[in-house]
């Protein structure tokens, strides 16, 4: 049991310069006894309103140096404060505020919300067990307008999809990875590096791109690049939900449409997923 969707903004001031973290937290507990379920005995139950208050107090006292560290702080607090807690899990996701720039100069207290992927993390711990930390990015919408195709697939009497050697590749990406033993990691730096790997693997070199023969291969390339460059990552899960674009037939309008006007087909949509880890 626990408290979901604890939303708040943490404002940090350094002189005139302000820093913001707006987050949504879910904190869940499992107690050492199920007596509240079996007997209706609530003597060990930490009210979910108390859980919410603890999360807010930790944000006030500790700040949010990184989402991962804040999730770890939540786990540590419940494990060290309440002997009746057998398991704790904290999920934290961030609203993507970025500092506003005017003519290249960063503003001291103004921000813009840029929906270029949602950062999130999870931390969980059993009593007398290791602390496990996951991190990730979701709702990351990516597109490339060429250097993608889908050919040579299995065909039977139900196949109507034509082969394509040049198509738009567009999708919404979810990536989640797990760390090994956390030893003073710079979680912010690692997360940014992984995001850069994702974009590089998806797009390829900026002057020419890189051909993708399938959504599945693109997912694998993302995972392989992350594992090769970020040694702290042990396992990475990736899900890519694709959006097709169909070329509008303009022959009846007396026009030739050379893949210039297209309409998205958002449903039904294809999805591919893969989990890759180190040996």
Phi and psi in degrees as a GROMACS rama.xvg file:
@    title "Ramachandran Plot"
@    xaxis  label "Phi"
@    yaxis  label "Psi"
@TYPE xy
171.431  -165.991  UNK-2
-115.864  128.711  UNK-3
-106.979  156.696  UNK-4
55.7522  51.3755  UNK-5
-84.3252  104.132  UNK-6
-105.969  134.753  UNK-7
-162.48  162.139  UNK-8
-111.802  127.948  UNK-9
-105.587  116.928  UNK-10
-104.882  126.16  UNK-11
-117.99  132.795  UNK-12
-116.187  134.914  UNK-13
-127.366  91.462  UNK-14
64.9102  -127.461  UNK-15
-81.8448  -16.6225  UNK-16
-86.9054  133.366  UNK-17
-111.665  148.004  UNK-18
-129.306  138.218  UNK-19
-126.069  145.554  UNK-20
-136.269  112.345  UNK-21
-105.6  124.986  UNK-22
-134.488  164.01  UNK-23
-125.605  127.423  UNK-24
-120.884  138.82  UNK-25
-122.435  127.467  UNK-26
-126.731  122.234  UNK-27
-123.484  145.411  UNK-28
-126.63  153.633  UNK-29
-126.342  130.049  UNK-30
-92.3827  165.81  UNK-31
-71.2358  -20.0117  UNK-32
-131.299  140.691  UNK-33
-90.4968  25.0568  UNK-34
-62.6951  -27.5675  UNK-35
-69.0893  -27.6212  UNK-36
-81.4668  -43.8128  UNK-37
-84.6567  -34.1342  UNK-38
-119.078  -8.10314  UNK-39
72.948  19.692  UNK-40
-92.0834  112.726  UNK-41
-97.1122  14.1906  UNK-42
-64.6748  -23.9179  UNK-43
-100.156  -5.7659  UNK-44
-76.0777  124.363  UNK-45
-86.5633  113.914  UNK-46
-55.4594  145.409  UNK-47
-64.4117  -25.6212  UNK-48
-67.2706  -35.623  UNK-49
-65.6864  -40.4971  UNK-50
-57.5272  -46.0874  UNK-51
-59.1111  -46.3241  UNK-52
-62.8814  -38.7939  UNK-53
-62.4301  -43.1082  UNK-54
-59.5362  -43.7283  UNK-55
-67.0124  -39.2901  UNK-56
-65.7496  -41.4087  UNK-57
-62.5728  -37.837  UNK-58
-64.1425  -39.9881  UNK-59
-65.762  -46.3485  UNK-60
-76.9634  -42.2272  UNK-61
-101.667  -16.9669  UNK-62
69.5092  -171.443  UNK-63
-129.773  79.1465  UNK-64
-61.5601  -33.5755  UNK-65
-155.885  158.229  UNK-66
-60.1446  -41.4985  UNK-67
-63.2749  -43.8123  UNK-68
-65.9645  -36.1595  UNK-69
-66.8519  -40.787  UNK-70
-63.438  -39.5879  UNK-71
-63.2159  -41.6863  UNK-72
-59.2476  -41.0901  UNK-73
-62.8884  -47.653  UNK-74
-60.3732  -46.3215  UNK-75
-61.218  -39.4952  UNK-76
-63.588  -48.1923  UNK-77
-69.4475  -34.5812  UNK-78
-70.6276  -35.8793  UNK-79
-89.7276  -16.3491  UNK-80
-99.6917  -33.8661  UNK-81
-120.856  112.288  UNK-82
-70.7257  -18.156  UNK-83
-83.7469  -3.27099  UNK-84
-87.2952  121.107  UNK-85
-97.3652  -23.1661  UNK-86
-155.845  140.965  UNK-87
-138.037  141.878  UNK-88
-136.701  131.165  UNK-89
-123.985  128.742  UNK-90
-115.681  132.438  UNK-91
-134.17  130.279  UNK-92
-130.693  154.148  UNK-93
-113.759  141.015  UNK-94
-78.0671  129.968  UNK-95
-79.6149  67.9007  UNK-96
-78.3699  135.753  UNK-97
-127.289  146.258  UNK-98
-63.1895  136.088  UNK-99
-76.9397  138.158  UNK-100
-116.948  138.605  UNK-101
-122.72  114.599  UNK-102
54.7683  38.9448  UNK-103
82.3959  -2.14763  UNK-104
-100.617  123.646  UNK-105
-67.4943  133.101  UNK-106
-77.2682  144.937  UNK-107
-77.6341  -22.2327  UNK-108
-148.237  19.4721  UNK-109
-120.294  144.328  UNK-110
-138.59  158.652  UNK-111
-129.819  138.831  UNK-112
-86.8135  117.596  UNK-113
-116.167  108.634  UNK-114
-80.2161  68.1144  UNK-115
-112.105  43.2288  UNK-116
109.402  139.111  UNK-117
-102.114  122.64  UNK-118
-82.0181  139.513  UNK-119
-147.717  166.86  UNK-120
-154.86  163.099  UNK-121
-136.778  142.866  UNK-122
-133.241  138.218  UNK-123
-144.531  150.261  UNK-124
-153.432  135.441  UNK-125
-97.2568  150.275  UNK-126
-60.0069  132.772  UNK-127
66.728  16.1765  UNK-128
-117.731  171.106  UNK-129
-73.0995  152.795  UNK-130
-81.5441  125.444  UNK-131
-111.775  128.971  UNK-132
-122.616  130.293  UNK-133
-118.435  154.872  UNK-134
-144.04  168.163  UNK-135
-177.364  -178.215  UNK-136
-138.404  140.267  UNK-137
-138.019  168.365  UNK-138
57.3438  33.0821  UNK-139
-91.75  108.544  UNK-140
-93.5085  124.394  UNK-141
-128.492  148.147  UNK-142
-149.014  140.61  UNK-143
-133.379  141.158  UNK-144
-93.6028  -1.6112  UNK-145
-157.345  -170.943  UNK-146
60.266  39.1956  UNK-147
-148.856  143.168  UNK-148
-155.478  178.228  UNK-149
-153.583  103.933  UNK-150
-138.011  161.245  UNK-151
73.2418  18.6703  UNK-152
-81.3249  164.736  UNK-153
-66.8545  138.591  UNK-154
-131.147  144.392  UNK-155
-145.928  -164.005  UNK-156
-66.2589  -13.5676  UNK-157
-97.1327  -0.540336  UNK-158
-82.585  123.151  UNK-159
-120.663  -11.2409  UNK-160
-71.2061  125.296  UNK-161
-78.0314  153.205  UNK-162
-71.2571  144.582  UNK-163
-135.528  131.596  UNK-164
-104.613  -6.63886  UNK-165
-147.091  106.316  UNK-166
-143.47  168.411  UNK-167
-80.1979  133.45  UNK-168
-109.25  115.711  UNK-169
-140.493  139.072  UNK-170
-168.236  170.318  UNK-171
-111.314  123.743  UNK-172
-104.764  137.944  UNK-173
-120.762  124.63  UNK-174
-129.632  135.929  UNK-175
-139.74  132.479  UNK-176
-131.822  157.669  UNK-177
-115.82  145.471  UNK-178
-96.3988  158.397  UNK-179
-78.7131  -145.532  UNK-180
-65.8066  123.089  UNK-181
-80.033  111.954  UNK-182
-119.274  85.3667  UNK-183
52.5872  46.2527  UNK-184
-71.3384  144.457  UNK-185
-88.7115  87.1305  UNK-186
-61.8726  -36.9394  UNK-187
-63.2807  -44.5178  UNK-188
-64.9425  -42.7598  UNK-189
-63.7625  -44.1161  UNK-190
-61.1871  -44.015  UNK-191
-63.309  -39.1908  UNK-192
-65.7143  -41.0312  UNK-193
-65.6733  -40.2124  UNK-194
-61.659  -40.9211  UNK-195
-62.6987  -39.504  UNK-196
-62.564  -42.3546  UNK-197
-59.6352  -47.5577  UNK-198
-66.1687  -40.7126  UNK-199
-65.219  -44.4975  UNK-200
-66.92  -35.2756  UNK-201
-69.3084  -46.2586  UNK-202
-90.6595  -36.5461  UNK-203
82.5228  -173.226  UNK-204
-57.1076  142.931  UNK-205
-65.713  -23.9602  UNK-206
-90.9386  -15.1827  UNK-207
-143.575  -16.1441  UNK-208
73.2522  -168.578  UNK-209
-147.851  133.937  UNK-210
-69.6313  136.555  UNK-211
-114.787  116.877  UNK-212
-80.8158  -10.0138  UNK-213
-171.156  161.592  UNK-214
-63.1675  -36.875  UNK-215
-61.7274  -43.3083  UNK-216
-65.4493  -37.7348  UNK-217
-62.4849  -43.1076  UNK-218
-59.7492  -44.8477  UNK-219
-64.6785  -39.3683  UNK-220
-62.2926  -38.9842  UNK-221
-61.376  -47.9812  UNK-222
-65.6  -42.5678  UNK-223
-63.9148  -39.6362  UNK-224
-67.2977  -41.1483  UNK-225
-62.0383  -47.0259  UNK-226
-65.2817  -30.8959  UNK-227
-77.0638  -25.688  UNK-228
-108.684  -15.8963  UNK-229
-123.769  92.8684  UNK-230
-67.0389  -19.1004  UNK-231
-71.4644  -20.3572  UNK-232
-82.8451  127.973  UNK-233
-100.45  -41.9151  UNK-234
-137.916  139.191  UNK-235
-132.11  128.997  UNK-236
-106.22  137.835  UNK-237
-137.413  136.773  UNK-238
-129.291  126.647  UNK-239
-120.62  113.061  UNK-240
-96.4822  120.349  UNK-241
-96.5355  153.258  UNK-242
-119.768  121.57  UNK-243
-87.5999  149.952  UNK-244
-122.098  123.499  UNK-245
-99.9778  137.044  UNK-246
-72.6162  131.409  UNK-247
-75.1469  127.151  UNK-248
-78.7213  113.088  UNK-249
-110.313  16.9248  UNK-250
-60.7777  -40.3883  UNK-251
-67.3713  -14.5363  UNK-252
-97.9132  4.82893  UNK-253
74.8877  24.9576  UNK-254
-127.082  150.571  UNK-255
-101.567  119.307  UNK-256
-102.124  100.464  UNK-257
-88.9413  66.4788  UNK-258
52.7068  40.0053  UNK-259
-104.067  -31.1832  UNK-260
-121.525  119.081  UNK-261
-132.764  156.246  UNK-262
-121.037  139.279  UNK-263
-76.3108  144.582  UNK-264
-112.467  96.343  UNK-265
-86.3069  -20.3865  UNK-266
-150.038  139.733  UNK-267
-68.7237  159.067  UNK-268
-128.118  151.808  UNK-269
-83.6665  158.286  UNK-270
-147.332  137.912  UNK-271
-132.544  146.213  UNK-272
-141.433  148.43  UNK-273
-153.574  142.125  UNK-274
-119.24  127.287  UNK-275
-129.148  136.4  UNK-276
-139.683  169.803  UNK-277
-79.749  153.466  UNK-278
